[in-house]
Amino acid sequence: MMIKKTALLLPLVLMMFAFQPVKKKKVIFFGDSITQQGAAPGGYIRLIEGLSKTDGVSDQFEFVGKGIGGNKVYDLFLRFQPDVLDQKPDIVLVYVGINDVWHKTSSGTGTDFDKFGKFYDAIISTLVKQGIQPVVCTPSVIGERNDCSNQQDGDLNRYAGWIREYAAKNKVPLVDLRKIFLDYLAKNNPDNKEKGILTVDRVHLNEKGNQLVADAMWKVIKSLGGM
């Protein structure tokens, strides 16, 4: 009698498990005004949502923008607990460095190279310790001239180089936006314009820039999602 009851209940139990909603992976984009704008209509975060729908996996992800204009790496560190850790994410993309470089010359409030690395490591190592998957992104551009004549090209290359080395050393997934942007501009900026190819103002992304970032980030997010 017991065996018959068990046999009848088993299909019901299996059906209950089959209809349970799949837990979405929460993906946080952590950064400055580029990320803040990325969460607006047409921004790269919204485009990533569209890409997830195109690939038929939108039910597997939740995308959250945590960008604040003017932020540098130490600003991210100061709001790290409430804006990231308390949100219990599965994946965090850290996209910072533009203001750390830019504001050194524009307002004298940037981040020295050695301090940048210390704050950056504090964020990434904490994510790893808490079982959260970090993804690091190199800073893209401050000016779109492709002949290395943008004022901050030297510093941007230095900071981006450090992030690449850090990612390789610590086996952290990398979205190398600096390289992606420079490669694109080398092919698509024949007049050596300082803006208007991927940005609206030398820094913040236009439609094509947002799409370029979305495509690059989604490729890495998909790989981490086990797809």
Summary of the structure (lengths in Angstrom):
residues: 227
radius of gyration: 20.7
end to end distance: 44.3
largest distance: 83.8
contacts: 725
relative contact order: 0.14
helix: 55%
strand: 12%
